[in-house]
Amino acid sequence: MPKPPVKLHLKLRVGASNAEREAVVRLARDAGASAVRPLFPQTTDEELATLQTVDVDSEAAVPKLLKSLGRHKAVEFVEPEVKRKLKLP
């Protein structure tokens, strides 16, 4: 059974242009991301719309992605997804 992709959370700067957003996606793909997608695809909230999930098929690509994306002026932050175990009542 293949391992699920590693996920990173990325926050773009509010007000980043479409060209900047596209550049970030291109940079992510060039650095090893398999997909970049909105965390809240249906939102109309400007702040929530800046949150993205980056799927990475290879754990070896994660350090390069964190470094490359973290340097881009349109990126507020990028970090590995926190693994949570929620306890439901």
N, CA, C and O atoms as a printed pandas DataFrame, in Angstrom:
     atom_number atom_name residue_name chain_id  residue_number  x_coord  y_coord  z_coord
0              1         N          MET        A               1    0.851   -1.183    0.000
1              2        CA          MET        A               1    0.000    0.000    0.000
2              3         C          MET        A               1    0.891    1.239    0.000
3              4         O          MET        A               1    1.763    1.367    0.859
4              5         N          PRO        A               2    0.686    2.159   -0.955
5              6        CA          PRO        A               2    1.541    3.343   -1.022
6              7         C          PRO        A               2    1.294    4.284    0.158
7              8         O          PRO        A               2    0.191    4.377    0.697
8              9         N          LYS        A               3    2.377    4.979    0.534
9             10        CA          LYS        A               3    2.254    5.941    1.629
10            11         C          LYS        A               3    1.438    7.137    1.160
11            12         O          LYS        A               3    1.565    7.554    0.009
12            13         N          PRO        A               4    0.605    7.693    2.027
13            14        CA          PRO        A               4   -0.129    8.898    1.649
14            15         C          PRO        A               4    0.862   10.054    1.484
15            16         O          PRO        A               4    1.936   10.033    2.085
16            17         N          PRO        A               5    0.518   11.047    0.687
17            18        CA          PRO        A               5    1.440   12.166    0.499
18            19         C          PRO        A               5    1.637   12.947    1.798
19            20         O          PRO        A               5    0.747   13.019    2.645
20            21         N          VAL        A               6    2.819   13.522    1.925
21            22        CA          VAL        A               6    3.080   14.451    3.013
22            23         C          VAL        A               6    2.314   15.724    2.677
23            24         O          VAL        A               6    2.209   16.097    1.508
24            25         N          LYS        A               7    1.787   16.380    3.679
25            26        CA          LYS        A               7    1.050   17.617    3.436
26            27         C          LYS        A               7    1.745   18.775    4.148
27            28         O          LYS        A               7    2.187   18.655    5.291
28            29         N          LEU        A               8    1.825   19.895    3.438
29            30        CA          LEU        A               8    2.321   21.140    4.010
30            31         C          LEU        A               8    1.181   22.133    3.985
31            32         O          LEU        A               8    0.322   22.080    3.105
32            33         N          HIS        A               9    1.171   23.030    4.940
33            34        CA          HIS        A               9    0.209   24.129    4.915
34            35         C          HIS        A               9    0.964   25.386    4.537
35            36         O          HIS        A               9    2.043   25.670    5.056
36            37         N          LEU        A              10    0.376   26.124    3.628
37            38        CA          LEU        A              10    0.977   27.323    3.065
38            39         C          LEU        A              10   -0.010   28.458    3.209
39            40         O          LEU        A              10   -1.195   28.297    2.917
40            41         N          LYS        A              11    0.468   29.604    3.656
41            42        CA          LYS        A              11   -0.393   30.791    3.729
42            43         C          LYS        A              11    0.200   31.855    2.841
43            44         O          LYS        A              11    1.332   32.297    3.038
44            45         N          LEU        A              12   -0.583   32.261    1.859
45            46        CA          LEU        A              12   -0.172   33.354    0.988
46            47         C          LEU        A              12   -0.476   34.687    1.659
47            48         O          LEU        A              12   -1.367   34.787    2.503
48            49         N          ARG        A              13    0.267   35.689    1.277
49            50        CA          ARG        A              13    0.028   37.035    1.789
50            51         C          ARG        A              13   -1.309   37.526    1.234
51            52         O          ARG        A              13   -1.586   37.363    0.045
52            53         N          VAL        A              14   -2.139   38.129    2.093
53            54        CA          VAL        A              14   -3.398   38.710    1.638
54            55         C          VAL        A              14   -3.038   39.803    0.639
55            56         O          VAL        A              14   -2.171   40.635    0.903
56            57         N          GLY        A              15   -3.695   39.794   -0.486
57            58        CA          GLY        A              15   -3.420   40.788   -1.506
58            59         C          GLY        A              15   -2.398   40.330   -2.540
59            60         O          GLY        A              15   -2.069   41.085   -3.455
60            61         N          ALA        A              16   -1.893   39.108   -2.411
61            62        CA          ALA        A              16   -0.966   38.593   -3.417
62            63         C          ALA        A              16   -1.692   38.540   -4.763
63            64         O          ALA        A              16   -2.848   38.123   -4.845
64            65         N          SER        A              17   -1.002   38.963   -5.799
65            66        CA          SER        A              17   -1.620   38.988   -7.129
66            67         C          SER        A              17   -1.768   37.573   -7.682
67            68         O          SER        A              17   -1.157   36.628   -7.183
68            69         N          ASN        A              18   -2.585   37.448   -8.716
69            70        CA          ASN        A              18   -2.748   36.142   -9.371
70            71         C          ASN        A              18   -1.410   35.662   -9.926
71            72         O          ASN        A              18   -1.116   34.467   -9.876
72            73         N          ALA        A              19   -0.598   36.573  -10.453
73            74        CA          ALA        A              19    0.716   36.207  -10.985
74            75         C          ALA        A              19    1.614   35.673   -9.867
75            76         O          ALA        A              19    2.356   34.714  -10.080
76            77         N          GLU        A              20    1.555   36.279   -8.685
77            78        CA          GLU        A              20    2.345   35.796   -7.546
78            79         C          GLU        A              20    1.858   34.423   -7.098
79            80         O          GLU        A              20    2.668   33.546   -6.797
80            81         N          ARG        A              21    0.548   34.233   -7.053
81            82        CA          ARG        A              21   -0.017   32.933   -6.673
82            83         C          ARG        A              21    0.435   31.851   -7.655
83            84         O          ARG        A              21    0.848   30.765   -7.246
84            85         N          GLU        A              22    0.353   32.156   -8.951
85            86        CA          GLU        A              22    0.773   31.197   -9.971
86            87         C          GLU        A              22    2.267   30.891   -9.853
87            88         O          GLU        A              22    2.681   29.749  -10.054
88            89         N          ALA        A              23    3.072   31.896   -9.531
89            90        CA          ALA        A              23    4.517   31.698   -9.363
90            91         C          ALA        A              23    4.799   30.771   -8.180
91            92         O          ALA        A              23    5.705   29.939   -8.242
92            93         N          VAL        A              24    4.024   30.916   -7.105
93            94        CA          VAL        A              24    4.198   30.054   -5.933
94            95         C          VAL        A              24    3.840   28.611   -6.279
95            96         O          VAL        A              24    4.548   27.687   -5.882
96            97         N          VAL        A              25    2.759   28.412   -7.008
97            98        CA          VAL        A              25    2.353   27.060   -7.409
98            99         C          VAL        A              25    3.422   26.448   -8.316
99           100         O          VAL        A              25    3.782   25.282   -8.151
100          101         N          ARG        A              26    3.927   27.227   -9.267
101          102        CA          ARG        A              26    4.975   26.742  -10.164
102          103         C          ARG        A              26    6.237   26.373   -9.384
103          104         O          ARG        A              26    6.844   25.331   -9.629
104          105         N          LEU        A              27    6.624   27.234   -8.447
105          106        CA          LEU        A              27    7.791   26.979   -7.607
106          107         C          LEU        A              27    7.596   25.696   -6.802
107          108         O          LEU        A              27    8.514   24.883   -6.694
108          109         N          ALA        A              28    6.412   25.516   -6.243
109          110        CA          ALA        A              28    6.121   24.315   -5.455
110          111         C          ALA        A              28    6.235   23.059   -6.320
111          112         O          ALA        A              28    6.834   22.070   -5.899
112          113         N          ARG        A              29    5.673   23.093   -7.504
113          114        CA          ARG        A              29    5.740   21.927   -8.394
114          115         C          ARG        A              29    7.185   21.641   -8.807
115          116         O          ARG        A              29    7.602   20.483   -8.856
116          117         N          ASP        A              30    7.946   22.694   -9.102
117          118        CA          ASP        A              30    9.350   22.521   -9.486
118          119         C          ASP        A              30   10.177   21.939   -8.343
119          120         O          ASP        A              30   11.163   21.242   -8.582
120          121         N          ALA        A              31    9.776   22.225   -7.093
121          122        CA          ALA        A              31   10.517   21.755   -5.919
122          123         C          ALA        A              31   10.040   20.389   -5.427
123          124         O          ALA        A              31   10.584   19.863   -4.456
124          125         N          GLY        A              32    9.030   19.805   -6.084
125          126        CA          GLY        A              32    8.621   18.453   -5.730
126          127         C          GLY        A              32    7.190   18.271   -5.263
127          128         O          GLY        A              32    6.817   17.164   -4.875
128          129         N          ALA        A              33    6.379   19.310   -5.286
129          130        CA          ALA        A              33    4.972   19.164   -4.883
130          131         C          ALA        A              33    4.177   18.484   -5.994
131          132         O          ALA        A              33    4.385   18.756   -7.177
132          133         N          SER        A              34    3.277   17.608   -5.604
133          134        CA          SER        A              34    2.409   16.961   -6.593
134          135         C          SER        A              34    1.123   17.752   -6.806
135          136         O          SER        A              34    0.477   17.621   -7.846
136          137         N          ALA        A              35    0.749   18.572   -5.825
137          138        CA          ALA        A              35   -0.463   19.394   -5.951
138          139         C          ALA        A              35   -0.415   20.542   -4.951
139          140         O          ALA        A              35    0.167   20.434   -3.872
140          141         N          VAL        A              36   -1.043   21.636   -5.344
141          142        CA          VAL        A              36   -1.264   22.781   -4.458
142          143         C          VAL        A              36   -2.735   23.129   -4.617
143          144         O          VAL        A              36   -3.207   23.408   -5.719
144          145         N          ARG        A              37   -3.459   23.109   -3.489
145          146        CA          ARG        A              37   -4.913   23.342   -3.573
146          147         C          ARG        A              37   -5.389   24.146   -2.373
147          148         O          ARG        A              37   -4.771   24.114   -1.309
148          149         N          PRO        A              38   -6.477   24.858   -2.547
149          150        CA          PRO        A              38   -7.015   25.646   -1.430
150          151         C          PRO        A              38   -7.447   24.749   -0.271
151          152         O          PRO        A              38   -8.025   23.683   -0.485
152          153         N          LEU        A              39   -7.166   25.179    0.941
153          154        CA          LEU        A              39   -7.614   24.462    2.124
154          155         C          LEU        A              39   -9.130   24.602    2.278
155          156         O          LEU        A              39   -9.808   23.670    2.709
156          157         N          PHE        A              40   -9.649   25.775    1.922
157          158        CA          PHE        A              40  -11.096   26.052    1.979
158          159         C          PHE        A              40  -11.546   26.496    0.589
159          160         O          PHE        A              40  -11.675   27.696    0.345
160          161         N          PRO        A              41  -11.787   25.559   -0.326
161          162        CA          PRO        A              41  -12.061   25.928   -1.721
162          163         C          PRO        A              41  -13.320   26.757   -1.952
163          164         O          PRO        A              41  -13.379   27.507   -2.926
164          165         N          GLN        A              42  -14.310   26.648   -1.104
165          166        CA          GLN        A              42  -15.573   27.352   -1.326
166          167         C          GLN        A              42  -15.687   28.679   -0.577
167          168         O          GLN        A              42  -16.721   29.342   -0.646
168          169         N          THR        A              43  -14.630   29.068    0.139
169          170        CA          THR        A              43  -14.736   30.254    0.983
170          171         C          THR        A              43  -14.805   31.548    0.177
171          172         O          THR        A              43  -14.243   31.658   -0.912
172          173         N          THR        A              44  -15.496   32.501    0.735
173          174        CA          THR        A              44  -15.508   33.847    0.165
174          175         C          THR        A              44  -14.708   34.795    1.059
175          176         O          THR        A              44  -14.556   35.976    0.748
176          177         N          ASP        A              45  -14.198   34.262    2.178
177          178        CA          ASP        A              45  -13.395   35.057    3.104
178          179         C          ASP        A              45  -11.984   35.227    2.534
179          180         O          ASP        A              45  -11.320   34.247    2.198
180          181         N          GLU        A              46  -11.540   36.464    2.430
181          182        CA          GLU        A              46  -10.240   36.767    1.826
182          183         C          GLU        A              46   -9.081   36.118    2.587
183          184         O          GLU        A              46   -8.131   35.630    1.975
184          185         N          GLU        A              47   -9.158   36.111    3.912
185          186        CA          GLU        A              47   -8.087   35.530    4.731
186          187         C          GLU        A              47   -8.047   34.004    4.575
187          188         O          GLU        A              47   -6.973   33.433    4.384
188          189         N          LEU        A              48   -9.192   33.351    4.653
189          190        CA          LEU        A              48   -9.233   31.889    4.501
190          191         C          LEU        A              48   -8.807   31.453    3.101
191          192         O          LEU        A              48   -8.256   30.366    2.928
192          193         N          ALA        A              49   -9.058   32.287    2.117
193          194        CA          ALA        A              49   -8.695   31.958    0.737
194          195         C          ALA        A              49   -7.183   31.913    0.530
195          196         O          ALA        A              49   -6.718   31.375   -0.474
196          197         N          THR        A              50   -6.418   32.461    1.454
197          198        CA          THR        A              50   -4.958   32.455    1.321
198          199         C          THR        A              50   -4.338   31.147    1.796
199          200         O          THR        A              50   -3.155   30.906    1.554
200          201         N          LEU        A              51   -5.113   30.301    2.467
201          202        CA          LEU        A              51   -4.591   29.050    3.015
202          203         C          LEU        A              51   -4.631   27.949    1.965
203          204         O          LEU        A              51   -5.668   27.696    1.352
204          205         N          GLN        A              52   -3.485   27.296    1.765
205          206        CA          GLN        A              52   -3.341   26.260    0.750
206          207         C          GLN        A              52   -2.780   24.992    1.380
207          208         O          GLN        A              52   -2.094   25.045    2.401
208          209         N          THR        A              53   -3.077   23.858    0.764
209          210        CA          THR        A              53   -2.464   22.591    1.133
210          211         C          THR        A              53   -1.550   22.187   -0.011
211          212         O          THR        A              53   -1.933   22.223   -1.180
212          213         N          VAL        A              54   -0.336   21.803    0.350
213          214        CA          VAL        A              54    0.647   21.353   -0.637
214          215         C          VAL        A              54    0.863   19.856   -0.408
215          216         O          VAL        A              54    1.282   19.442    0.673
216          217         N          ASP        A              55    0.577   19.054   -1.421
217          218        CA          ASP        A              55    0.802   17.605   -1.344
218          219         C          ASP        A              55    2.187   17.300   -1.897
219          220         O          ASP        A              55    2.578   17.791   -2.957
220          221         N          VAL        A              56    2.922   16.473   -1.149
221          222        CA          VAL        A              56    4.281   16.111   -1.539
222          223         C          VAL        A              56    4.380   14.581   -1.494
223          224         O          VAL        A              56    4.175   13.977   -0.441
224          225         N          ASP        A              57    4.691   13.963   -2.622
225          226        CA          ASP        A              57    4.759   12.505   -2.677
226          227         C          ASP        A              57    6.016   11.947   -2.024
227          228         O          ASP        A              57    6.016   10.806   -1.564
228          229         N          SER        A              58    7.084   12.733   -1.977
229          230        CA          SER        A              58    8.355   12.256   -1.446
230          231         C          SER        A              58    8.781   13.097   -0.239
231          232         O          SER        A              58    8.910   14.318   -0.329
232          233         N          GLU        A              59    8.994   12.420    0.884
233          234        CA          GLU        A              59    9.453   13.135    2.081
234          235         C          GLU        A              59   10.788   13.824    1.843
235          236         O          GLU        A              59   11.098   14.820    2.495
236          237         N          ALA        A              60   11.575   13.301    0.918
237          238        CA          ALA        A              60   12.875   13.894    0.611
238          239         C          ALA        A              60   12.734   15.301    0.022
239          240         O          ALA        A              60   13.662   16.102    0.126
240          241         N          ALA        A              61   11.593   15.613   -0.593
241          242        CA          ALA        A              61   11.381   16.927   -1.203
242          243         C          ALA        A              61   10.944   17.990   -0.193
243          244         O          ALA        A              61   10.992   19.182   -0.498
244          245         N          VAL        A              62   10.524   17.580    0.993
245          246        CA          VAL        A              62    9.979   18.519    1.978
246          247         C          VAL        A              62   10.962   19.623    2.364
247          248         O          VAL        A              62   10.568   20.789    2.343
248          249         N          PRO        A              63   12.213   19.330    2.715
249          250        CA          PRO        A              63   13.129   20.421    3.094
250          251         C          PRO        A              63   13.312   21.457    1.982
251          252         O          PRO        A              63   13.352   22.659    2.248
252          253         N          LYS        A              64   13.423   20.983    0.734
253          254        CA          LYS        A              64   13.578   21.908   -0.396
254          255         C          LYS        A              64   12.332   22.779   -0.558
255          256         O          LYS        A              64   12.440   23.978   -0.812
256          257         N          LEU        A              65   11.164   22.183   -0.413
257          258        CA          LEU        A              65    9.913   22.939   -0.518
258          259         C          LEU        A              65    9.808   23.986    0.586
259          260         O          LEU        A              65    9.464   25.139    0.323
260          261         N          LEU        A              66   10.102   23.588    1.814
261          262        CA          LEU        A              66   10.021   24.537    2.930
262          263         C          LEU        A              66   10.955   25.711    2.706
263          264         O          LEU        A              66   10.584   26.859    2.951
264          265         N          LYS        A              67   12.157   25.434    2.245
265          266        CA          LYS        A              67   13.142   26.490    2.023
266          267         C          LYS        A              67   12.737   27.381    0.848
267          268         O          LYS        A              67   12.736   28.606    0.974
268          269         N          SER        A              68   12.396   26.783   -0.284
269          270        CA          SER        A              68   12.052   27.538   -1.486
270          271         C          SER        A              68   10.809   28.403   -1.291
271          272         O          SER        A              68   10.805   29.594   -1.602
272          273         N          LEU        A              69    9.760   27.775   -0.769
273          274        CA          LEU        A              69    8.503   28.507   -0.600
274          275         C          LEU        A              69    8.614   29.555    0.500
275          276         O          LEU        A              69    8.042   30.640    0.387
276          277         N          GLY        A              70    9.347   29.236    1.559
277          278        CA          GLY        A              70    9.502   30.184    2.660
278          279         C          GLY        A              70   10.193   31.468    2.267
279          280         O          GLY        A              70   10.033   32.489    2.936
280          281         N          ARG        A              71   10.955   31.434    1.195
281          282        CA          ARG        A              71   11.670   32.624    0.719
282          283         C          ARG        A              71   10.839   33.506   -0.212
283          284         O          ARG        A              71   11.195   34.660   -0.451
284          285         N          HIS        A              72    9.753   32.979   -0.731
285          286        CA          HIS        A              72    8.968   33.739   -1.713
286          287         C          HIS        A              72    8.232   34.877   -1.028
287          288         O          HIS        A              72    7.664   34.695    0.049
288          289         N          LYS        A              73    8.242   36.044   -1.645
289          290        CA          LYS        A              73    7.643   37.237   -1.026
290          291         C          LYS        A              73    6.123   37.146   -0.869
291          292         O          LYS        A              73    5.547   37.855   -0.044
292          293         N          ALA        A              74    5.474   36.290   -1.645
293          294        CA          ALA        A              74    4.016   36.156   -1.545
294          295         C          ALA        A              74    3.596   35.169   -0.464
295          296         O          ALA        A              74    2.408   35.042   -0.167
296          297         N          VAL        A              75    4.569   34.465    0.131
297          298        CA          VAL        A              75    4.257   33.435    1.131
298          299         C          VAL        A              75    4.466   33.999    2.528
299          300         O          VAL        A              75    5.548   34.481    2.865
300          301         N          GLU        A              76    3.411   33.931    3.335
301          302        CA          GLU        A              76    3.502   34.369    4.728
302          303         C          GLU        A              76    4.168   33.287    5.580
303          304         O          GLU        A              76    5.041   33.582    6.396
304          305         N          PHE        A              77    3.747   32.022    5.384
305          306        CA          PHE        A              77    4.415   30.902    6.050
306          307         C          PHE        A              77    4.119   29.613    5.315
307          308         O          PHE        A              77    3.139   29.501    4.578
308          309         N          VAL        A              78    4.998   28.632    5.538
309          310        CA          VAL        A              78    4.792   27.269    5.050
310          311         C          VAL        A              78    5.330   26.351    6.129
311          312         O          VAL        A              78    6.419   26.566    6.662
312          313         N          GLU        A              79    4.538   25.302    6.451
313          314        CA          GLU        A              79    4.931   24.398    7.530
314          315         C          GLU        A              79    4.302   23.029    7.303
315          316         O          GLU        A              79    3.272   22.912    6.639
316          317         N          PRO        A              80    4.929   21.993    7.861
317          318        CA          PRO        A              80    4.314   20.658    7.759
318          319         C          PRO        A              80    2.968   20.631    8.477
319          320         O          PRO        A              80    2.775   21.295    9.496
320          321         N          GLU        A              81    2.050   19.856    7.926
321          322        CA          GLU        A              81    0.743   19.677    8.572
322          323         C          GLU        A              81    0.945   18.975    9.920
323          324         O          GLU        A              81    1.701   18.008   10.017
324          325         N          VAL        A              82    0.284   19.457   10.923
325          326        CA          VAL        A              82    0.354   18.847   12.236
326          327         C          VAL        A              82   -0.568   17.630   12.283
327          328         O          VAL        A              82   -1.750   17.717   11.950
328          329         N          LYS        A              83   -0.021   16.527   12.691
329          330        CA          LYS        A              83   -0.824   15.313   12.838
330          331         C          LYS        A              83   -1.594   15.398   14.154
331          332         O          LYS        A              83   -0.996   15.508   15.224
332          333         N          ARG        A              84   -2.898   15.348   14.070
333          334        CA          ARG        A              84   -3.736   15.441   15.259
334          335         C          ARG        A              84   -4.576   14.177   15.385
335          336         O          ARG        A              84   -5.048   13.618   14.395
336          337         N          LYS        A              85   -4.744   13.753   16.602
337          338        CA          LYS        A              85   -5.659   12.643   16.878
338          339         C          LYS        A              85   -6.794   13.214   17.705
339          340         O          LYS        A              85   -6.660   13.433   18.909
340          341         N          LEU        A              86   -7.888   13.446   17.054
341          342        CA          LEU        A              86   -9.035   14.013   17.725
342          343         C          LEU        A              86   -9.805   12.928   18.464
343          344         O          LEU        A              86  -10.032   11.838   17.939
344          345         N          LYS        A              87  -10.195   13.240   19.666
345          346        CA          LYS        A              87  -11.000   12.305   20.454
346          347         C          LYS        A              87  -12.445   12.785   20.391
347          348         O          LYS        A              87  -12.786   13.875   20.850
348          349         N          LEU        A              88  -13.253   11.957   19.823
349          350        CA          LEU        A              88  -14.666   12.294   19.694
350          351         C          LEU        A              88  -15.429   11.680   20.866
351          352         O          LEU        A              88  -15.107   10.581   21.318
352          353         N          PRO        A              89  -16.436   12.396   21.353
353          354        CA          PRO        A              89  -17.223   11.867   22.468
354          355         C          PRO        A              89  -18.006   10.633   22.097
355          356         O          PRO        A              89  -18.715   10.076   22.935
